[in-house]
Structures are given as C-alpha cells and as structure tokens.
C-alpha cells in the first residue's frame, strides 16, 4: 500500500487503544484514517498476553490477548482503516505533519488530527534504588513475558518475582508451567495488588509463596544474578534485623509503567515533566485541536495507563 500524503486522522500505535480510536474516527465521519505501527503486526501488548480474561465487556465472552487483538484488527479494517506496519514515527510537528520511516522509505504525512496511542513502557531496573550490582538476569515482567510467550525463551530456572500485581502473578504461573522454580512472589504492601482469582489460580494452585510486606533489598552477583535479599517492610521502610538470601538466577518485577511518548511528540506539545507525556485535561485524556470535515464529530485524544 502506498499511503496518501494527507489523512483526516493519523493514529500512532496499533494496539487495542489505537485500533479502537481509528475505528471510532471512521464511524464518526473521518474519511481517511491511518494507523502507524512500528511492529510487524497489529495488536500491541495483547499479542504477548496469551492468558484469557479479555473481552468480557466488549465481546461478552472470555478471550486470550491475541484473540482480542485479532477481533480489534478485523473491526478496524472492516471500518476502512488503513495501516502501515513495521514503520517508525520519527517526528510529529505542530502542524500535524508526521514523518515516519518503514519498508516504503521515508514518508511525510499530513493529518487533520494526530492520536498518540503508543501505550506505556515499564520503568527499568535502574529506577529502583536496590543496592548491589546490575548483573544480567534482572527483568521487568513484561520483558520476561515476551521472552517466554513470543520468543520461546525461558529467562531462568530459579526465579524471584517482586510485585504481586496481575502480571506478576500471571508470570509466576507461566514460568512454573515452563519448568522454572518460582521461589516466591514478594509484595511491598501488606496486600496484593492482583485479583483474588489470580492469587488462587497462579499462586495457591502451584504452591508459590506470597510474601506480603516484603521487598528486595539487595541483588547479589556481578555477571549474573546469584541471589536476592528479601527483607520485611514496616511503616518506616525495610525493618532492621535478619534478612533472607534466596538463591535465584532471575529476578522479575512488574514495576510501574509510564506513557510511551517519543521525543518528537514531546517537542510538539506541552508535556508533564514527571512523565514526559503531553499535558492532559484530566488524568486520562488530552484533547487537541482538530481540523476535520464539517460533518466530523471526532475528537483526537491521547490515552494512557499510569
């Protein structure tokens, strides 16, 4: 497909939010809508979420992540949305000119509205003040999920997971099923951040300990992870006293995420310094001026999870 030079709406990001925004733009009167996705397939993060639990509200049935992504893609294409895959956006100008590069070479596309739907990224290990070295084997949960579910690679055999959100619980089960030994799931808070059903199905059913009010206070190993130190946490932080060293070859953590906003987009619009993301009218969305045909009632917005 050779893209046009002008679109009513250009959506950057072909995940579920981007596909829904593109389909909605078409249904509200935008004639030419384009989705730009840097990966080789649409669907975003859902492609690596092979567990079920998606689609109950939208489709009235339980789907896996890839199944949900496939339905979202079909809905967008049936609505007449075009897509550029394996294409990276290089810049977004204030006049809504989107410069990107892909298999078709360098492209400069003009848009009446630009939707930023690039999702979020996990904060790296360096964002946590954990004493010790930075050896190989410290993964974010999303990275470990991609290695196991999409690349067919098991990051390690002895695993400690820090954080009991749903993705941490699900990865504890997933890595156990693939042959790894999950020593424990440690949670800083005195309660789990995951759903009760995930605690039961992912931890209790596999006899994986959940250590509440515990955190990793040191990572041992220079070249590779050899052990992690776990300490109980009180109201003033890690409690003084005995700590337990748990042998491990991998440490996975579902740390918090922040919006994935490229530096070209940050230069085009005012940003929130704490997240380096476009300023919003509320916590969830940011409305930008649009220039669309008179019959169009679509509002361009950015959505993210914080």
SEGU-385210 format. One record per residue (C-alpha): residue number from 1; residue in three letters; x, y, z. Coordinates in pm, 1 decimal. Layout:
! residues N
ATOM   resi   resn          X          Y          Z
ATOM    NUM    ALA          X          Y          Z
...
! end
This chain:
! residues 306
ATOM   resi   resn          X          Y          Z
ATOM      1    UNK        0.0        0.0        0.0
ATOM      2    UNK      133.3      340.5      -95.8
ATOM      3    UNK       -0.9      584.9      163.4
ATOM      4    UNK     -158.4      913.8       71.0
ATOM      5    UNK        8.3     1235.3      176.3
ATOM      6    UNK     -297.4     1366.1      363.5
ATOM      7    UNK     -524.7     1195.0      620.0
ATOM      8    UNK     -809.3     1316.5      833.1
ATOM      9    UNK     -674.0     1121.9     1131.8
ATOM     10    UNK     -338.7      951.7     1189.0
ATOM     11    UNK     -315.8      716.7     1488.3
ATOM     12    UNK       34.2      639.0     1614.6
ATOM     13    UNK       22.5      295.8     1772.0
ATOM     14    UNK     -163.5      -12.6     1655.2
ATOM     15    UNK     -257.3     -165.1     1989.2
ATOM     16    UNK     -614.9     -207.7     2114.0
ATOM     17    UNK     -645.8      162.7     2205.1
ATOM     18    UNK     -513.4      278.2     1868.3
ATOM     19    UNK     -735.7       39.0     1673.9
ATOM     20    UNK    -1041.8      142.8     1874.5
ATOM     21    UNK     -961.4      511.7     1820.7
ATOM     22    UNK     -917.3      458.5     1445.7
ATOM     23    UNK    -1243.9      265.2     1412.2
ATOM     24    UNK    -1423.9      531.2     1616.6
ATOM     25    UNK    -1284.7      806.0     1395.2
ATOM     26    UNK    -1422.5      631.3     1088.9
ATOM     27    UNK    -1763.2      580.0     1249.9
ATOM     28    UNK    -1778.9      949.6     1340.9
ATOM     29    UNK    -1719.7     1073.1      987.4
ATOM     30    UNK    -1344.0     1078.7      925.9
ATOM     31    UNK    -1291.3      961.4      570.3
ATOM     32    UNK     -922.0      875.3      564.8
ATOM     33    UNK     -776.7      718.7      878.7
ATOM     34    UNK     -429.4      569.1      907.6
ATOM     35    UNK     -271.4      361.3     1186.8
ATOM     36    UNK      108.4      360.2     1207.7
ATOM     37    UNK      255.6       64.2     1397.6
ATOM     38    UNK      627.3        0.7     1449.1
ATOM     39    UNK      582.5     -375.9     1495.6
ATOM     40    UNK      518.6     -620.4     1215.9
ATOM     41    UNK      163.4     -690.3     1330.6
ATOM     42    UNK     -121.0     -502.2     1491.4
ATOM     43    UNK     -241.3     -573.3     1844.1
ATOM     44    UNK       30.2     -422.8     2061.2
ATOM     45    UNK       92.9     -573.6     2403.8
ATOM     46    UNK     -202.7     -812.2     2369.2
ATOM     47    UNK       -2.2    -1031.8     2133.1
ATOM     48    UNK      215.0    -1149.2     2422.2
ATOM     49    UNK      -72.6    -1181.6     2672.8
ATOM     50    UNK     -168.9    -1537.6     2585.9
ATOM     51    UNK     -374.2    -1585.8     2903.7
ATOM     52    UNK     -751.5    -1545.1     2895.8
ATOM     53    UNK     -966.5    -1287.9     3070.3
ATOM     54    UNK    -1005.1    -1033.2     2791.5
ATOM     55    UNK    -1321.1     -937.0     2603.3
ATOM     56    UNK    -1587.3     -993.0     2868.4
ATOM     57    UNK    -1718.3     -637.8     2846.7
ATOM     58    UNK    -1659.8     -566.0     2478.1
ATOM     59    UNK    -1749.0     -902.8     2326.0
ATOM     60    UNK    -1937.8    -1077.1     2605.6
ATOM     61    UNK    -1701.1    -1375.1     2612.8
ATOM     62    UNK    -1360.7    -1461.1     2752.7
ATOM     63    UNK    -1074.3    -1431.4     2504.5
ATOM     64    UNK     -698.0    -1454.3     2510.9
ATOM     65    UNK     -495.3    -1143.0     2432.6
ATOM     66    UNK     -414.7    -1244.8     2071.2
ATOM     67    UNK     -781.5    -1335.2     2009.1
ATOM     68    UNK     -891.5     -993.6     2133.9
ATOM     69    UNK     -626.1     -823.2     1922.3
ATOM     70    UNK     -741.2    -1013.6     1614.4
ATOM     71    UNK    -1101.7     -904.4     1662.6
ATOM     72    UNK     -993.5     -542.7     1716.2
ATOM     73    UNK     -789.9     -555.2     1396.2
ATOM     74    UNK    -1081.1     -702.1     1198.0
ATOM     75    UNK    -1315.2     -432.6     1330.1
ATOM     76    UNK    -1073.2     -156.7     1230.1
ATOM     77    UNK    -1012.9     -295.8      882.7
ATOM     78    UNK    -1384.4     -352.1      824.4
ATOM     79    UNK    -1436.8       12.1      918.3
ATOM     80    UNK    -1198.9      112.9      639.0
ATOM     81    UNK     -890.8      194.6      846.3
ATOM     82    UNK     -553.9      174.6      668.6
ATOM     83    UNK     -238.6       54.7      843.8
ATOM     84    UNK      135.5       97.6      799.9
ATOM     85    UNK      326.4     -182.4      974.1
ATOM     86    UNK      694.8     -206.8     1059.4
ATOM     87    UNK      702.3      172.7     1043.4
ATOM     88    UNK      865.4      402.5     1299.4
ATOM     89    UNK      748.3      759.0     1357.5
ATOM     90    UNK     1045.0      996.6     1363.5
ATOM     91    UNK      873.6     1326.8     1434.5
ATOM     92    UNK      536.5     1492.9     1487.2
ATOM     93    UNK      531.9     1863.8     1403.5
ATOM     94    UNK      299.3     2123.7     1548.5
ATOM     95    UNK      122.7     2149.1     1210.6
ATOM     96    UNK       46.8     1773.6     1248.4
ATOM     97    UNK      294.6     1655.9      986.8
ATOM     98    UNK      402.4     1304.3     1078.8
ATOM     99    UNK      741.2     1191.6      948.5
ATOM    100    UNK      799.3      817.7      955.0
ATOM    101    UNK     1023.1      553.4      800.3
ATOM    102    UNK      941.8      196.2      705.0
ATOM    103    UNK      960.1      -51.4      419.1
ATOM    104    UNK      831.1      220.1      185.4
ATOM    105    UNK     1112.9      456.3      277.3
ATOM    106    UNK     1086.4      799.0      437.5
ATOM    107    UNK      734.7      944.3      440.8
ATOM    108    UNK      592.8     1282.2      541.8
ATOM    109    UNK      218.7     1257.4      607.6
ATOM    110    UNK      -15.9     1543.6      689.3
ATOM    111    UNK     -305.6     1492.9      930.7
ATOM    112    UNK     -606.9     1685.7     1044.9
ATOM    113    UNK     -569.8     1515.8     1384.2
ATOM    114    UNK     -299.4     1303.0     1541.9
ATOM    115    UNK     -383.2     1043.5     1806.3
ATOM    116    UNK      -99.8      926.4     2031.0
ATOM    117    UNK     -181.1      566.7     2125.7
ATOM    118    UNK      167.8      435.6     2190.7
ATOM    119    UNK       78.2      268.9     2516.9
ATOM    120    UNK      319.5      264.5     2808.8
ATOM    121    UNK      660.2      128.8     2894.1
ATOM    122    UNK      786.8      -36.7     3209.6
ATOM    123    UNK     1032.7      158.1     3418.2
ATOM    124    UNK     1377.6       -4.8     3400.1
ATOM    125    UNK     1558.9     -172.5     3686.8
ATOM    126    UNK     1765.4      138.7     3745.3
ATOM    127    UNK     1450.6      322.6     3854.6
ATOM    128    UNK     1451.2      121.4     4178.5
ATOM    129    UNK     1704.3      201.5     4449.5
ATOM    130    UNK     1809.2     -157.3     4520.0
ATOM    131    UNK     2168.2     -189.3     4649.2
ATOM    132    UNK     2402.4     -423.1     4471.5
ATOM    133    UNK     2534.6     -464.0     4122.0
ATOM    134    UNK     2338.7     -466.4     3797.7
ATOM    135    UNK     2402.1     -821.7     3678.5
ATOM    136    UNK     2233.6     -997.7     3391.4
ATOM    137    UNK     1907.9    -1160.2     3491.4
ATOM    138    UNK     1701.8     -868.7     3623.2
ATOM    139    UNK     1393.3     -840.4     3403.2
ATOM    140    UNK     1075.9     -643.0     3400.4
ATOM    141    UNK      775.4     -874.3     3398.8
ATOM    142    UNK      668.7     -756.9     3053.3
ATOM    143    UNK     1011.1     -836.4     2909.0
ATOM    144    UNK     1005.6    -1183.3     3064.8
ATOM    145    UNK      652.8    -1232.9     2932.5
ATOM    146    UNK      761.5    -1153.5     2578.9
ATOM    147    UNK     1064.6    -1383.8     2601.3
ATOM    148    UNK      852.3    -1676.6     2719.2
ATOM    149    UNK      531.2    -1627.0     2522.0
ATOM    150    UNK      658.2    -1491.1     2189.8
ATOM    151    UNK     1024.9    -1585.0     2161.0
ATOM    152    UNK     1005.3    -1926.5     2327.6
ATOM    153    UNK     1291.0    -1847.8     2568.0
ATOM    154    UNK     1296.6    -1922.9     2940.3
ATOM    155    UNK     1487.5    -1642.9     3118.4
ATOM    156    UNK     1595.6    -1860.5     3412.9
ATOM    157    UNK     1534.8    -2167.1     3627.4
ATOM    158    UNK     1531.7    -2011.1     3976.7
ATOM    159    UNK     1307.0    -1704.7     3987.4
ATOM    160    UNK     1204.6    -1443.2     4242.1
ATOM    161    UNK      924.1    -1205.4     4146.2
ATOM    162    UNK      896.6     -865.1     4311.8
ATOM    163    UNK      543.2     -724.4     4292.8
ATOM    164    UNK      209.2     -904.8     4315.1
ATOM    165    UNK       11.6     -719.6     4051.8
ATOM    166    UNK     -175.6     -930.5     3799.8
ATOM    167    UNK      113.1     -953.1     3553.3
ATOM    168    UNK      348.8    -1064.0     3830.4
ATOM    169    UNK      105.0    -1332.8     3940.7
ATOM    170    UNK       42.0    -1449.5     3585.7
ATOM    171    UNK      415.1    -1468.1     3509.6
ATOM    172    UNK      471.6    -1672.8     3826.0
ATOM    173    UNK      231.9    -1933.6     3688.8
ATOM    174    UNK      362.1    -1908.5     3333.2
ATOM    175    UNK      725.3    -1961.2     3427.3
ATOM    176    UNK      628.8    -2250.1     3655.8
ATOM    177    UNK      445.8    -2418.3     3370.2
ATOM    178    UNK      755.3    -2377.9     3152.2
ATOM    179    UNK      975.1    -2555.7     3405.7
ATOM    180    UNK     1114.9    -2275.3     3621.5
ATOM    181    UNK     1104.9    -2279.0     4000.5
ATOM    182    UNK      949.3    -1960.9     4139.6
ATOM    183    UNK     1084.7    -1928.7     4492.8
ATOM    184    UNK      834.5    -1663.1     4591.9
ATOM    185    UNK      639.3    -1354.1     4495.0
ATOM    186    UNK      733.9    -1062.7     4723.2
ATOM    187    UNK      500.0     -767.4     4771.6
ATOM    188    UNK      596.8     -437.4     4931.9
ATOM    189    UNK      242.9     -363.1     5050.4
ATOM    190    UNK       55.4     -561.3     5318.2
ATOM    191    UNK     -191.3     -672.5     5049.8
ATOM    192    UNK     -168.5     -799.8     4694.2
ATOM    193    UNK     -236.7     -569.8     4402.5
ATOM    194    UNK     -375.4     -853.2     4189.6
ATOM    195    UNK     -718.8    -1004.5     4152.0
ATOM    196    UNK     -819.0    -1268.3     4404.9
ATOM    197    UNK     -875.6    -1523.1     4129.7
ATOM    198    UNK     -519.2    -1471.3     4003.8
ATOM    199    UNK     -380.7    -1522.1     4353.0
ATOM    200    UNK     -567.5    -1852.6     4374.4
ATOM    201    UNK     -508.1    -1975.0     4019.2
ATOM    202    UNK     -149.6    -1854.7     3979.9
ATOM    203    UNK       -1.2    -1892.6     4329.2
ATOM    204    UNK     -214.7    -2112.8     4554.7
ATOM    205    UNK     -270.9    -2380.0     4288.2
ATOM    206    UNK      106.8    -2405.5     4232.6
ATOM    207    UNK      216.6    -2368.9     4596.5
ATOM    208    UNK      406.8    -2047.2     4526.2
ATOM    209    UNK      457.5    -1841.7     4845.4
ATOM    210    UNK      328.3    -1483.6     4855.8
ATOM    211    UNK      535.7    -1273.1     5094.5
ATOM    212    UNK      340.7     -961.5     5186.7
ATOM    213    UNK      520.4     -660.3     5337.3
ATOM    214    UNK      849.0     -782.6     5188.7
ATOM    215    UNK     1079.2     -634.6     4929.2
ATOM    216    UNK     1414.8     -698.1     4764.6
ATOM    217    UNK     1685.6     -502.5     4945.0
ATOM    218    UNK     1993.3     -634.1     4766.0
ATOM    219    UNK     2081.8     -821.8     4449.6
ATOM    220    UNK     2388.9    -1046.6     4465.2
ATOM    221    UNK     2605.6    -1132.6     4168.6
ATOM    222    UNK     2837.0     -946.5     3933.9
ATOM    223    UNK     2798.0    -1106.0     3593.1
ATOM    224    UNK     2467.3    -1283.0     3665.0
ATOM    225    UNK     2208.2    -1283.3     3940.7
ATOM    226    UNK     2311.7    -1531.6     4210.4
ATOM    227    UNK     2075.5    -1440.9     4495.2
ATOM    228    UNK     1841.9    -1169.2     4615.6
ATOM    229    UNK     1798.4    -1045.3     4972.2
ATOM    230    UNK     1441.2    -1018.3     5098.5
ATOM    231    UNK     1352.8     -800.9     5397.5
ATOM    232    UNK     1030.8     -743.9     5583.9
ATOM    233    UNK      891.3     -391.2     5543.9
ATOM    234    UNK      746.8     -180.0     5823.8
ATOM    235    UNK      583.0      161.2     5824.2
ATOM    236    UNK      922.6      330.3     5800.4
ATOM    237    UNK     1067.7      106.9     5529.5
ATOM    238    UNK     1267.5     -218.0     5545.7
ATOM    239    UNK     1292.7     -340.2     5903.8
ATOM    240    UNK     1637.2     -379.8     6060.4
ATOM    241    UNK     1732.3     -730.9     6154.3
ATOM    242    UNK     1769.7    -1064.6     5979.1
ATOM    243    UNK     1730.6    -1082.5     5604.7
ATOM    244    UNK     1686.9    -1395.4     5397.0
ATOM    245    UNK     1900.4    -1464.1     5091.1
ATOM    246    UNK     1706.5    -1651.3     4824.1
ATOM    247    UNK     1912.7    -1824.3     4551.5
ATOM    248    UNK     1799.8    -1708.3     4210.3
ATOM    249    UNK     1920.8    -1686.6     3854.4
ATOM    250    UNK     1648.7    -1438.1     3754.2
ATOM    251    UNK     1460.4    -1159.9     3927.0
ATOM    252    UNK     1142.9    -1036.7     3757.7
ATOM    253    UNK      947.4     -733.5     3865.0
ATOM    254    UNK      620.4     -586.2     3730.5
ATOM    255    UNK      728.4     -230.0     3808.3
ATOM    256    UNK      501.5       60.2     3732.4
ATOM    257    UNK      467.4      199.4     3382.1
ATOM    258    UNK      478.4      542.2     3226.6
ATOM    259    UNK      345.3      669.9     2892.2
ATOM    260    UNK      549.7      579.5     2588.2
ATOM    261    UNK      579.2      921.9     2424.0
ATOM    262    UNK      853.2      984.9     2170.5
ATOM    263    UNK     1076.7     1289.7     2199.9
ATOM    264    UNK      945.1     1433.4     1868.2
ATOM    265    UNK      590.5     1424.9     2009.2
ATOM    266    UNK      709.8     1581.6     2334.0
ATOM    267    UNK      855.3     1871.5     2138.0
ATOM    268    UNK      526.8     1925.1     1954.3
ATOM    269    UNK      302.9     1960.0     2261.6
ATOM    270    UNK      342.6     2078.0     2624.0
ATOM    271    UNK      436.9     1787.9     2848.6
ATOM    272    UNK      402.1     1681.1     3209.4
ATOM    273    UNK      760.7     1685.3     3344.2
ATOM    274    UNK      706.0     1391.7     3577.5
ATOM    275    UNK      602.7     1156.5     3294.9
ATOM    276    UNK      738.7     1332.2     2984.7
ATOM    277    UNK      390.6     1293.9     2837.7
ATOM    278    UNK      150.1     1550.2     2689.2
ATOM    279    UNK      -35.9     1755.1     2947.8
ATOM    280    UNK     -394.5     1641.8     2995.7
ATOM    281    UNK     -723.1     1798.5     3097.8
ATOM    282    UNK     -768.1     1507.1     3335.1
ATOM    283    UNK     -568.8     1205.3     3439.0
ATOM    284    UNK     -674.8     1003.6     3137.2
ATOM    285    UNK     -705.8     1214.6     2824.4
ATOM    286    UNK     -580.4     1516.9     2638.1
ATOM    287    UNK     -791.1     1683.5     2370.9
ATOM    288    UNK     -606.9     1853.8     2086.8
ATOM    289    UNK     -743.2     2097.9     1828.7
ATOM    290    UNK     -858.7     1919.1     1517.0
ATOM    291    UNK     -923.5     2019.3     1161.5
ATOM    292    UNK    -1169.4     1779.8     1006.6
ATOM    293    UNK    -1459.1     1797.5      760.8
ATOM    294    UNK    -1764.7     1979.6      894.5
ATOM    295    UNK    -1964.9     1659.6      931.0
ATOM    296    UNK    -1699.2     1502.3     1151.1
ATOM    297    UNK    -1755.8     1498.4     1527.6
ATOM    298    UNK    -1445.2     1302.0     1624.6
ATOM    299    UNK    -1214.7     1443.0     1892.9
ATOM    300    UNK     -847.8     1348.9     1887.3
ATOM    301    UNK     -717.2     1235.5     2224.5
ATOM    302    UNK     -429.5     1056.0     2382.7
ATOM    303    UNK     -497.4      777.1     2630.6
ATOM    304    UNK     -254.3      604.5     2859.9
ATOM    305    UNK     -229.5      393.6     3171.6
ATOM    306    UNK      -37.8      530.9     3466.0
! end
